[in-house]
Amino acid sequence: MTTPDDDRLPVLPYAGTSGWSGTDTSRDRADRRDHDGSTESLQRRLLVTVAQTGAEGLTVADARRWFPEHHGSISGALSNLHATGRLALLEGRRYGCHPYVLPQYVAGRATRPQGRDMTNRTRGDYFERQTRDALEGEGWIVLRSAGSLGPADLVALRAGQPTMLVACKTNGRIGPAERATLADAATIAGAQPVLACRTQRGWVDLHDVRADGVDPRRLQVKAPSRR
């Protein structure tokens, strides 16, 4: 059985990858699967299975029962197929889960938007990696907490310099509560709270953060291009 565009698999919408949840283990698993054909195989099998379910569709819970892969790989594959238009995600729920169907089986039913969450996540993930690479180019050792698992997205260390806790915001906006949390964490750690943003393509702006605001002065560091 063939499905629309199944000759163009795998779909890798996160800067040429299938994405990961934020841990090194998750990233290593995704990289391995993307390169050894596992991602393509899973996406192709999911498309065929969704096609077989017709108008009823396939939920993540269904797929987890039927496929032996790690649950993160399954949900990620379905999300990527939805975000790139291979699948539609119905607004209605079945046993608490939204079913995925092929687009031709929507039949006028309400669907959830394609790509909205993926676009925001992709943009944020890309900028975090870009900031990391820019700081590493300046001699910093950078640890990344992808998915904002903590008060800072990045921790940057370099001999003779204060450790930086870096919040990455492409639009430069950081709310009072998040700003205070970052500043408090930096005080406890003896570190410098920093906001990274982008006002010029190819550069990362770094601003000192205080509990009551962001210093308008900036330090620009060159962001190397990524493949």
Secondary structure, 3 states (H helix, E strand, C coil): CCCCCHHHCCCCCECCECCCCCCHHHHHHHHHHHHHCHHHHHHHHHHHHHHHHCCCCECHHHHHHHCCCCHHHHHHHHHHHHHCCCCEEECCCECCECCEECHHHCCCCCECCCCHHHHHHHHHHHHHHHHHHHHHHCCCEEEECCCCCCCCCEEEECCCCCCEEEEECCCCCCCHHHHHHHHHHHHHHCCEEEEEECCCCCEEEEEEEECCEECCCCEEEECCCCC
